[in-house]
Amino acid sequence: MIKLIDVHKAFGPKKVLEGFSLEVNEGETMILIGFSGSGKSVAIKHIVGLLEPDRGTVIVDGQEVPVLPRDELYALRSHIGYVFQFAALFDSLSICDNVAMGLRKEGRLPERDIMKRVAEALELVDLPGVESKFPAELSGGMRKRVGIARAIARQPKYILYDEPTTGLDPVTSAIIDQLMIRMREKLGVTSIVVTHDMRSAYTVGSRIAMLFEGKVRQVGTVDEIQQTRDPIVRQFIEGKPDLDTVDAGV
């Protein structure tokens, strides 16, 4: 289980998280939505210790992330896959080397087993046989799938997806959605998905939480969010402009 408890985070005078609390149960896919700049990516970076809270804490499987010694933090990270918004592949490395990077850094497996893991991960995202290619030879959607393959190659318990469908056409976005569902069903992973894409959120989510003004505004099942009467949540999920702005002619 992942717990973020009363997390506060500011960058200089800008307060981003102001008492953010959220629990993610094992086996579920938690969707984190919110307006641009609301702190969604900031929130999930605390889970892997890329950021430390100014106040509050984060607990993963009973371990308090902000106070873990470096070696224990690295051990925890080996159980958490992270899929970056734009895949974050290294252009100078082959697809094989990109996917194998985390496994080689861990240094636990012989190269033969690493190659097997790479092939299995690429097969799971429907990209068999692309090991020798380079990122520039692949489409945007394929690069996203390689990013997912890199995350699952280490056989994580958790996967964090940061805007996995951003910049993709509807068909490719639907493919990514199906891959996220496949990861949950075939690998049993627990996931957190940061997204603005409500179609994707409704497709893959077990529950949805909205981040607003540094806190969780509402959390619930897909049905509960779709039927919400909260005006802020409804404005977001329906994509409506602020009525006061429209009335003012802005």
C-alpha positions, 0 to 999 in steps of 0.5 A, a space after each residue: 500500500 502507498 500512503 501520502 499523509 498530509 504532504 506539504 511541498 513548496 518551491 520558494 514562495 510557491 506552495 504546491 502541495 498543502 496537506 495532500 493525503 491519499 491512500 492507494 490500495 494494492 491491485 488498484 489503478 488510482 487516477 490522479 487528475 487536476 488542472 495544469 500546474 496543480 502538483 500531480 507530478 510533484 505528488 508522485 515524485 515523493 513516492 520514489 524519493 525524488 522529492 522530499 516533503 517539507 511536512 508530512 510523510 510518504 509510506 510505501 509498504 510500511 517504509 517511511 520514504 523520506 527517512 530511508 537510508 540511501 541503500 534502502 531507498 534504492 532497494 525500494 525504488 527497485 519495486 517501483 516502475 516510473 513511466 515518464 511523460 515523454 518516455 525519457 529514452 536516451 537517443 544515443 542508446 538502442 532500445 535494448 540498452 534503454 530497457 536494460 538500463 535499470 537492470 544493469 544498474 542494479 547489478 543483480 542479474 547476469 547479462 543473459 537474464 537481462 536480455 531475457 527480461 528485455 525481450 519479455 518486457 518488449 513482448 508484453 507491450 507488443 514490440 517484439 524484435 525492436 531491440 536493435 533500433 534507436 528511439 528516433 526510428 520509432 513513433 511517439 506511441 512506440 516510444 511510450 510503449 518502450 518507456 512502459 517496457 523499461 518500467 516493467 523489466 524490473 518486475 515492479 510491484 508498483 508503476 507510476 505513469 506520468 501523463 502516459 497519453 499526452 501528445 498521442 492520437 486517440 487510437 494510440 492513446 487507446 492502445 496505451 490504455 489497454 497496455 496499462 490494463 494489461 499490466 494490472 491484469 497480467 502482472 498484478 501491479 498497483 498503479 498511479 496514473 497522472 492524466 488530464 485525459 478523462 476518457 483514459 481515466 474512465 477506461 483504466 481507473 479503479 478510483 479517481 482522485 482530484 488534486 486542487 489547491 494542494 489537497 485532494 478535492 474528491 476521491 471515489 470510484 469512476 461512477 462516483 466521480 462521474 456523478 459528482 455534484 462538486 462544481 470544481 470536479 465537474 468543471 474539470 471532468 466536463 472540460 467547461 471553462 470558468 463561467 465567470 470568465 466567459 461572462 466577462 468576455 475574456 
